[in-house]
Structure formats: structure tokens, C-alpha cells
Amino acid sequence: MSVKRMPTEENHSVKAFKGSKKNTKKLIPGRWLWFGVGMSAVAIISAIAGTLLAVSFTSKPLQKTQLNQQQQAVFDGEDITKSGLQFSALSRPVNILVLGMSVLPPDIKNPPPETLHLRYQPELNSFDGLSDVMLLLRFEPEKKKLIMLSIPRDTRIEVSGHGLTKINAANLYGGPALTSTTVSNLLGGVGIDRYIRINVLGVSKLVDALGGVTVYVPKNMKYRDDSQHLYINLKAGKQHLNGDQVLQLLRFRHDELGDIGRIQRQQMVISALSDQTLNPTTLTQLPKILDIVKEHIDSNLTVEELVALLGFMVQTTRSNMQMLMVPGRFSEKKEYEASYWIPNSSRIPAMMAQYFDLDSGAKPQVAHHPASLRVAIQDSTGSNHANLHPLIKILQEAGYSNIYITKSWGEPLEVTRIIAQQGDSESAQSIRNTLELGEVRVESTGNLYSDISIQIGKDWLQLRKSI
């Protein structure tokens, strides 16, 4: 996120200098800084207000699906916005279920006739079928936090009326209402206020409308599926991707982590998009962007609510954006007929208590004893492992005994990242305090089997020279 919060203003003295007859007060740089901050805030408010008016008059309804009374009751109908001076803002914490849809003709009961005689399976602009991506977003206006919980589509769960199956089938059987109920059951009864479904074709258009995104592709990716017209060909390295290329990055599954690797790349893209595109200028373009993607979005959000959510995101700093993943494990071979992500039911309650304020009797996570933590070290500097030995020694002297070096982090980093892979931010902060370097991030882009992943940046090499 691009808007930074400024420290409390200090009392600056304004010095006067003597002129011929009048004293002229000189405005020091600190005052100009606060003047600029104030004007930026006005610009943001004006942008949101103007956008709200423009969208209200020009966009079509976002909801494409008719929900019956029972389905509507699944979602909290309470207002989520309040009127401000010029625009609407969030009035309370809000949970939004986001589903990404990749739909082929075999996924729906009555595919369009024009697709029946094609030699490949085209992507359809539909919201039926299996959900390909599943996120639960929490907007916390008082804490100024945005929390994203990724739910693996292969999560094994009881879907009401359909037995134990993969969670992505809930949309096929009962649309957003059944999916929301199933997600709530998985996550200890968490309430879901609204839903958004976006088709994969809309994702591509959305990225293009935002001007693309610069992201680090972790490795060479090449895959060809003529039956779906799916062609993936990306080179490793930092690069600016258009909408089609972003889809290639997100849809690639042919590595050792499968769908979990996709989730890690989703978090990388989301983080990059938020850093690069969520700003007042983007908000002023919202009517145009909605006009481009509106046919590919289904949501029970009102336009006013959508703009309030975007306004909140614009003012959220990167440090207040936290990305989690449902804890669990891969199923073993021959454990089930299909491959699943098996959720860890003993760890979910603490995560939900800490990040979603869910009162289920579980206590929020607290910092674990250093000896119990699995600490993975991923080098991004390209140096040899000898440079890591002093860092490991510092950790061992602090009581961290379960330390291992794992696959290098490909993206060169200036600043070390201390990743709370399982959402344990307190333990990540303790390691940061021990090392006296780096930044803490709550996300799932580290080593899958770690509690904390330390992605070494150049700041460690600089610090090592002074040790």
C-alpha cells in the first residue's frame, strides 16, 4: 500500500527574520510536509467521492446471481458503511469471501452451443462450476488492518448434502451461499458479510485495466495444454506482466507444491498489485475499470460498499496487510482416492481468534518457545552458506535449535524478510529483535513446513561485515 502514516507532529518553532519594516515568517520544511499530507488526504477524499458519484450513475448492478431468501440469510445484511463528510467509509469489521472462477464447458450443465464442436475447451464467462481460487478478506477499520486468508481449493471438508469432498465443489453444488456456509464451518463459524465472484477472464482484464503489474517470477514456467488453449511460457526474474501473463503465473501448478505453490504466487501478485496500483489515481479510474470487468463480476456488494472497501485499502500500509493460509498438510499417497489439503483443526481456532476476532473459546497465538519453532533460512543474496553460519549461531545462542537451510529465495532482497508462515507474528517479531535486522511479514510465501522463514537480504551481508 502506498499511503504511509506519519509520526505525530512535533512542535516546530517558526522563526521570524527582520526586514526593513515588517517581519516575514518563514515556513520551515516540516510545515510544508504537513501541508502536503493534508492536501493528499483531501485528494483521496475527493477522488473517492467523485468516483462514488460517477460509478453510481454509470455502472450496472454487480450481482448476477439471484439468491432466494434462505440463501440471502447466509450473509450478514447489516450495513457496513457510514456516511462521512464527502464519502462512505466502513463502519465496522467486514468479512468478504472472494471466489475466482475458471469455468470450462464440461463444468456446467448447459454449455453454449457454439462450444460443442470446438476442438478445445474455451474459458467461459460463467460463475458456475468449481471455484479455482478462494480468499476470505477481513477489513478492520479501527485497527487499520487488512487480512487475507487463502483457502486451498483442495481442502477436504463436509459440504452439506454432498458429503466429504473438496471445498471448491461447494460453488458447483450451491453457489456463493453454500460456499460461504462451508467456509464458515471450516473456520469455526466465522460470519461472512458479502461475497465476490470474479471470472478468470475478468482477472485478466482487471490487470490490464490497472496497467499490468511488476512481479518476480520465481522460476521458468512452461506448460502447454492444447485441449484448453492453455499456454504458459514465463522466464524467471523480475518483470512487468500483462493480464494474460499474470494468469499464466497464477494457473501454473506443475511443481512440487501444486495448488499451494499457486497460493504463494497469488499472495505475491496481490501484494505487488496493492503496492503499485491502489492509489487515488486508480480510484478516479474506477468507473472505467468497472465498465471493463463488470460482466465478469458477481457480488452482493453495493457500489457504495465497494468504493468504501477500496478507499480503506488505499489508506492501508503494507505492514498492516497480512496474508495467511489455512493450516494443514497434503494427504498421503493412497490415503484417499483423491489428493486433498487436510486442514489442521487444532490450529485453525487460534488463528481465527487472533486475526478474525472469532470468540470460539480459543486463545490467540502467542510467541512460542524458541526451541519449539521450525525456522527455515532462505538465502536471496547468492552468497555461499558460510555467510549464514554467524546468523545461525546468533539464533542458536538465543535458544532456537530447530534451524534448517532450505531452497534459496530467488528474488534478490535488499531487506531481510522474517515470514510468519503460520501466522505467528509474535514469534517472528522475537526473531527480528534477536537478529536486529529485517522486516516482519505475515504471509505464506516462505517455506511451507516452517513456522518462521527467514529470507536473507543484503542487509545481513552488510551487518555481517560489522560483526
C-alpha positions in Angstrom: 0.0 0.0 0.0 1.3 3.4 -0.9 -0.1 5.7 1.8 2.2 6.0 4.8 1.3 7.1 8.2 3.3 10.0 9.5 4.6 10.2 13.1 3.0 12.6 15.5 3.8 16.2 14.5 6.4 17.8 16.7 6.1 21.4 17.9 8.1 23.4 15.4 9.0 27.0 16.1 8.5 29.4 13.3 11.4 31.8 13.1 11.0 35.4 12.0 13.7 37.4 10.4 14.0 41.1 10.4 13.0 43.1 7.2 13.0 46.8 6.6 9.7 47.4 8.3 7.9 44.1 8.5 8.7 40.7 9.9 8.0 37.8 7.5 7.5 34.3 8.9 9.5 31.6 7.2 7.6 28.3 6.8 10.1 25.5 7.6 10.1 22.2 5.6 8.2 20.4 8.4 5.2 22.6 7.8 5.3 22.2 4.1 5.4 18.4 4.7 2.2 18.5 6.8 0.6 20.9 4.3 1.3 18.2 1.6 0.0 15.4 3.7 -3.2 17.4 4.3 -3.6 18.1 0.6 -3.0 14.4 -0.2 -5.8 13.5 2.3 -8.2 15.9 0.6 -7.2 14.5 -2.8 -8.0 11.0 -1.6 -11.4 12.0 -0.2 -12.2 14.0 -3.4 -11.2 11.0 -5.5 -13.4 8.6 -3.6 -16.3 11.0 -3.5 -16.1 11.7 -7.2 -15.7 8.0 -8.0 -18.7 7.1 -5.9 -20.9 9.6 -7.8 -19.6 8.5 -11.2 -20.0 4.8 -10.5 -23.4 5.2 -9.0 -24.7 6.7 -12.2 -22.9 4.7 -14.8 -22.4 1.1 -13.6 -24.8 -1.8 -13.9 -25.6 -3.9 -10.8 -22.8 -6.1 -9.7 -25.0 -9.0 -8.7 -25.6 -11.5 -11.5 -27.0 -14.3 -9.3 -30.5 -14.3 -7.8 -30.4 -15.6 -4.3 -33.5 -16.8 -2.6 -34.5 -15.7 0.9 -32.7 -18.7 2.6 -29.5 -18.0 0.6 -29.6 -14.3 1.3 -29.8 -15.1 5.1 -26.4 -16.7 4.9 -24.8 -13.3 4.6 -25.0 -10.6 7.2 -27.4 -8.0 5.9 -26.3 -5.3 8.4 -24.9 -2.1 6.9 -21.1 -2.0 6.6 -20.7 1.7 5.7 -21.4 5.0 7.4 -21.7 8.4 5.8 -18.8 10.8 6.2 -18.3 14.3 5.1 -18.0 13.5 1.4 -18.0 9.8 1.0 -18.9 6.5 2.7 -16.5 4.7 5.0 -16.5 1.3 6.7 -18.5 1.4 9.9 -17.3 -2.0 11.3 -15.1 -5.0 10.6 -16.2 -6.7 7.4 -15.6 -10.3 6.1 -15.7 -10.7 2.3 -15.5 -14.1 0.6 -13.7 -13.9 -2.8 -14.0 -16.7 -5.3 -12.0 -16.8 -8.5 -13.8 -18.8 -11.2 -12.2 -20.7 -14.1 -15.0 -22.3 -16.0 -14.9 -24.8 -19.0 -17.8 -26.2 -20.9 -17.8 -29.6 -19.0 -18.1 -27.7 -15.7 -21.7 -26.5 -16.4 -24.9 -28.3 -17.3 -25.8 -26.4 -20.4 -22.6 -25.1 -22.2 -23.1 -22.6 -25.1 -23.9 -24.5 -28.3 -21.1 -22.7 -30.1 -18.6 -24.5 -27.9 -19.8 -28.0 -28.6 -17.9 -28.5 -31.9 -14.7 -26.8 -31.0 -11.5 -28.9 -30.7 -10.6 -27.3 -27.4 -12.3 -26.3 -24.2 -12.6 -22.5 -24.1 -12.9 -20.4 -20.9 -16.5 -19.4 -20.3 -17.7 -16.2 -18.8 -19.6 -18.0 -16.1 -19.8 -18.2 -12.3 -20.9 -21.9 -12.2 -18.7 -24.8 -11.7 -15.8 -25.3 -9.4 -14.1 -22.3 -7.7 -10.4 -22.0 -8.7 -9.4 -19.5 -6.0 -10.8 -18.9 -2.6 -9.9 -16.0 -0.2 -11.6 -14.7 2.9 -10.8 -11.0 3.4 -11.2 -9.1 6.6 -11.3 -5.3 6.7 -10.6 -3.8 10.2 -11.3 -0.1 10.1 -10.4 0.6 13.8 -7.1 -1.4 13.6 -6.5 -0.2 10.0 -5.7 -3.8 9.1 -6.4 -5.9 6.0 -6.2 -9.7 6.5 -6.3 -12.2 3.6 -6.8 -15.8 4.4 -6.2 -18.2 1.4 -8.2 -21.4 1.4 -6.7 -24.2 -0.7 -9.3 -25.4 -3.2 -8.4 -29.0 -2.5 -9.3 -28.6 1.2 -11.2 -31.7 2.4 -14.5 -30.7 4.1 -18.0 -31.8 4.6 -20.3 -29.9 2.1 -23.9 -30.0 3.3 -25.9 -32.6 1.4 -22.9 -33.8 -0.6 -20.6 -35.5 1.9 -16.8 -35.1 2.3 -15.3 -33.6 -0.8 -13.0 -30.7 -1.9 -14.2 -27.3 -0.8 -14.1 -25.9 -4.4 -17.1 -28.1 -5.2 -19.4 -26.1 -2.9 -19.9 -23.5 -5.6 -20.8 -26.1 -8.1 -23.5 -27.6 -5.8 -24.9 -24.4 -4.3 -23.2 -21.2 -5.5 -21.9 -18.5 -3.1 -24.4 -19.3 -0.3 -23.3 -22.9 0.1 -19.7 -22.0 -0.3 -20.0 -19.3 2.4 -21.7 -21.8 4.7 -19.0 -24.4 4.1 -16.1 -21.9 4.6 -17.8 -20.7 7.9 -18.0 -24.3 9.1 -14.3 -24.9 8.2 -13.3 -21.7 10.1 -15.1 -22.2 13.4 -18.3 -20.4 12.5 -16.9 -17.1 11.3 -19.5 -14.7 9.9 -19.4 -13.7 6.2 -20.9 -10.4 5.3 -20.6 -10.3 1.5 -19.2 -12.3 -1.4 -17.5 -11.5 -4.7 -17.1 -14.0 -7.6 -14.8 -13.0 -10.5 -14.3 -15.0 -13.6 -10.8 -15.7 -14.8 -11.4 -13.6 -17.9 -12.2 -10.7 -15.7 -9.0 -11.1 -13.8 -7.0 -10.7 -17.0 -9.0 -7.6 -18.0 -8.7 -6.1 -14.5 -4.9 -6.5 -14.5 -4.7 -4.9 -18.0 -7.0 -2.0 -16.8 -4.7 -1.4 -13.9 -1.7 -1.2 -16.3 -0.2 -4.6 -15.6 2.0 -5.5 -12.6 5.7 -5.8 -11.9 6.4 -9.1 -10.1 9.2 -11.5 -9.6 8.6 -14.8 -11.4 10.3 -17.4 -9.1 11.4 -19.8 -11.9 11.0 -20.7 -15.5 7.4 -21.9 -16.2 6.5 -23.7 -19.3 3.3 -25.8 -19.9 1.1 -26.5 -22.9 -2.4 -27.9 -22.9 -4.0 -27.7 -26.4 -7.3 -29.0 -25.1 -7.8 -25.8 -23.1 -5.7 -23.4 -25.2 -3.6 -23.0 -22.1 -0.1 -22.0 -23.0 2.3 -21.0 -20.2 5.7 -19.7 -21.0 7.4 -17.4 -18.5 11.0 -16.8 -17.7 12.3 -16.4 -14.2 13.1 -12.9 -12.9 11.5 -9.6 -12.1 9.3 -8.3 -15.0 6.2 -6.4 -15.9 3.3 -8.7 -16.7 0.1 -8.1 -18.6 -3.2 -9.7 -17.7 -2.6 -12.9 -19.7 0.9 -13.3 -18.3 -0.4 -12.9 -14.7 -2.9 -15.7 -15.4 -0.1 -17.9 -16.6 1.8 -17.2 -13.4 -1.3 -17.9 -11.3 -2.5 -21.0 -13.1 0.8 -22.9 -13.2 0.6 -25.9 -11.0 3.3 -28.3 -12.3 5.7 -28.1 -9.4 6.2 -29.9 -6.1 3.8 -27.8 -4.2 0.9 -27.9 -6.7 -2.0 -25.8 -5.5 -0.1 -24.5 -2.5 2.5 -23.1 -4.8 -0.3 -21.3 -6.7 -1.5 -19.7 -3.4 2.0 -18.4 -2.7 2.1 -16.8 -6.2 -1.4 -15.4 -5.6 -0.1 -13.7 -2.5 2.9 -12.3 -4.3 0.7 -10.9 -7.1 -1.8 -9.4 -4.6 0.9 -7.7 -2.7 2.5 -6.3 -5.8 -0.8 -5.1 -7.2 -1.7 -3.4 -3.9 1.7 -1.6 -3.8 1.6 -0.5 -7.4 -1.9 0.3 -8.3 -4.1 1.2 -5.2 -3.9 4.9 -5.0 -6.2 7.9 -5.5 -5.4 8.0 -9.2 -6.7 4.4 -9.6 -9.9 5.3 -7.7 -10.7 8.1 -10.2 -10.5 5.5 -12.9 -12.8 3.1 -11.1 -15.9 3.8 -13.3 -13.8 2.9 -16.4 -12.3 -0.2 -14.7 -15.7 -1.4 -13.6 -17.1 -0.9 -17.1 -14.4 -3.2 -18.4 -14.8 -6.0 -15.9 -18.4 -5.7 -14.8 -19.6 -8.6 -17.0 -17.1 -10.8 -15.2 -18.1 -10.0 -11.6 -20.9 -11.3 -9.4 -21.3 -9.8 -6.0 -23.9 -8.8 -3.4 -21.8 -5.7 -2.5 -23.4 -2.4 -3.5 -21.3 0.0 -5.5 -21.1 2.3 -2.4 -19.8 -0.6 -0.3 -17.3 -1.5 -3.0 -15.9 2.1 -3.1 -15.7 2.2 0.7 -13.6 -1.0 0.7 -11.3 0.4 -2.0 -11.0 3.6 -0.1 -9.9 1.6 3.0 -7.4 -0.4 1.0 -5.8 2.8 -0.4 -5.1 4.0 3.1 -3.7 0.7 4.4 0.1 0.4 4.8 2.0 -2.7 3.7 2.8 -3.5 7.3 -0.9 -3.6 8.1 -1.6 -6.1 5.3 -1.4 -9.7 6.5 -1.8 -12.8 4.3 -2.5 -16.2 5.8 -3.3 -19.7 4.6 -5.5 -22.4 6.2 -3.0 -24.5 8.2 -2.9 -28.2 7.1 -1.0 -30.8 5.2 -1.0 -32.7 1.9 -2.8 -36.0 2.0 -0.6 -39.1 1.8 -0.5 -41.3 -1.3 -3.3 -43.9 -1.1 -4.7 -42.1 2.0 -7.8 -41.1 0.0 -9.0 -41.8 -3.5 -8.2 -38.2 -4.5 -5.5 -35.8 -3.3 -6.5 -33.3 -0.6 -5.3 -30.5 1.6 -6.1 -31.8 5.1 -6.9 -28.8 7.4 -5.4 -28.7 10.8 -8.4 -28.4 13.0 -6.4 -27.8 16.2 -4.6 -24.8 14.8 -7.4 -23.1 13.0 -9.2 -21.8 16.2 -6.2 -19.8 17.4 -5.6 -18.3 14.0 -9.2 -17.2 13.7 -9.2 -15.8 17.3 -6.1 -13.7 16.6 -6.9 -12.4 13.1 -10.7 -12.6 12.8 -11.6 -11.8 16.4 -13.6 -15.0 16.5 -14.8 -15.8 20.0 -14.7 -19.5 20.0 -13.0 -20.1 23.3 -9.6 -20.5 21.7 -6.8 -18.2 22.8 -5.0 -16.1 20.1 -1.5 -17.3 19.2 1.3 -16.1 21.4 5.1 -16.3 20.9 6.2 -19.9 21.2 9.3 -21.0 23.0 12.3 -20.7 20.6 13.2 -24.4 20.9 9.7 -25.5 19.6 9.9 -23.4 16.4 10.8 -24.6 13.0 13.0 -21.9 11.5 13.8 -22.1 7.8 16.5 -20.0 6.2 16.2 -19.0 2.5 19.1 -17.1 1.0 18.4 -14.4 -1.6 21.9 -13.0 -1.8 23.5 -15.6 -4.0 26.4 -16.0 -1.4 27.7 -19.2 -0.1 26.3 -20.9 3.1 29.3 -19.8 5.1 27.8 -16.3 5.3 24.8 -17.8 7.1 26.8 -19.6 9.9 27.1 -16.4 12.1 23.3 -15.8 11.7 22.6 -19.4 12.7 24.9 -19.0 15.7 23.1 -15.9 16.9 19.8 -17.8 16.7 21.2 -20.9 18.5 22.5 -18.8 21.3 19.0 -17.3 21.7 17.5 -20.8 22.1 16.4 -21.6 18.5 17.5 -25.2 18.0 15.4 -26.4 15.1 17.0 -24.4 12.2 17.5 -25.6 8.7 18.6 -24.1 5.4 16.2 -24.7 2.6 15.7 -23.8 -1.1 17.1 -20.3 -1.9 14.6 -17.5 -2.3 15.1 -16.4 -5.9 14.2 -12.8 -5.7 17.2 -10.6 -4.6 16.1 -8.7 -1.5 17.6 -5.6 -0.1 15.9 -6.1 3.3 15.7 -9.5 5.1 12.1 -10.7 5.4 11.1 -12.6 8.5 8.0 -14.5 7.4 5.3 -15.7 9.9 4.4 -18.6 7.7 1.8 -20.0 10.1 0.5 -16.6 11.2 2.7 -16.5 14.4 3.6 -12.8 14.2 4.8 -12.6 17.8 7.5 -15.3 17.3 8.5 -13.6 14.0 8.9 -10.3 15.9 11.0 -12.1 18.5 13.4 -13.4 15.9 13.6 -9.9 14.3 14.5 -8.5 17.7 17.2 -11.2 18.2 18.8 -10.5 14.8 18.2 -6.7 15.0 17.5 -6.6 11.2 14.9 -7.2 8.7 11.1 -6.7 8.5 8.3 -9.0 9.8 5.7 -10.1 7.3 2.6 -12.2 8.0 2.2 -14.2 4.8 2.5 -17.7 3.4 5.3 -17.2 0.9 8.0 -18.9 3.0 9.0 -22.5 3.4 5.7 -24.5 3.7 6.9 -26.7 6.6 8.3 -23.9 8.7 6.8 -21.8 11.5 9.1 -18.9 10.6 11.0 -18.4 7.3 14.0 -16.0 7.2 14.5 -14.8 3.7 18.0 -13.3 3.8 18.6 -9.9 2.2 21.7 -7.8 1.5 21.2 -6.1 4.9 22.5 -9.2 6.5 25.7 -9.2 4.5 26.3 -5.5 5.4 25.6 -6.3 9.1 28.0 -9.3 9.0 30.9 -7.1 7.9 30.5 -5.1 11.0 30.3 -8.0 13.4 
